[in-house]
Amino acid sequence: MLDERLIGDTFTLPETGDVVCLYGIHYHYLVLDGSRPGDLVVIVGVTPLALRVRNAERDLQY
């Protein structure tokens, strides 16, 4: 699936709405944790309906 290439990409949560524009394409997203507008999030999964995102600091891989 084309959108799976977005896994690992980051973006800042917008102040309103649940849509983000990445590479000229609008995607709905679903926040999996308590991230708030202005937080940097990472895409951790893709479904046909939305990108699944989580706070980037909490998703650090050591």
HUSULPE-V589131 format. One record per pair of residues at least 24 apart in sequence whose C-alpha atoms are under 10 Angstrom apart, sorted by the first residue. I is the first residue (numbers start at 0). J is the second residue. If there is no record, write none. Layout:
BEGIN
((I J) (I J))
END
This chain:
BEGIN
((0 45) (0 46) (0 47) (1 45) (2 26) (2 44) (2 45) (2 46) (2 47) (2 49) (2 50) (3 42) (3 43) (3 44) (3 45) (3 46) (3 50) (4 42) (4 44) (4 45) (5 41) (5 42) (5 43) (5 44) (5 45) (5 50) (6 41) (6 42) (6 43) (6 44) (6 45) (6 50) (6 51) (6 52) (7 40) (7 41) (7 42) (7 43) (7 44) (7 52) (7 55) (7 58) (8 40) (8 41) (8 42) (8 43) (8 52) (8 55) (9 39) (9 40) (9 41) (9 42) (9 43) (9 52) (9 53) (9 54) (9 55) (10 37) (10 38) (10 39) (10 40) (10 41) (10 42) (10 52) (10 54) (10 55) (11 35) (11 36) (11 37) (11 38) (11 39) (11 40) (11 41) (11 54) (11 55) (12 36) (12 37) (12 38) (12 39) (12 40) (12 41) (12 52) (12 54) (13 37) (13 38) (13 39) (14 38) (17 49) (18 49) (18 50) (19 50) (26 50) (27 51) (28 52) (29 53) (30 54) (32 57))
END
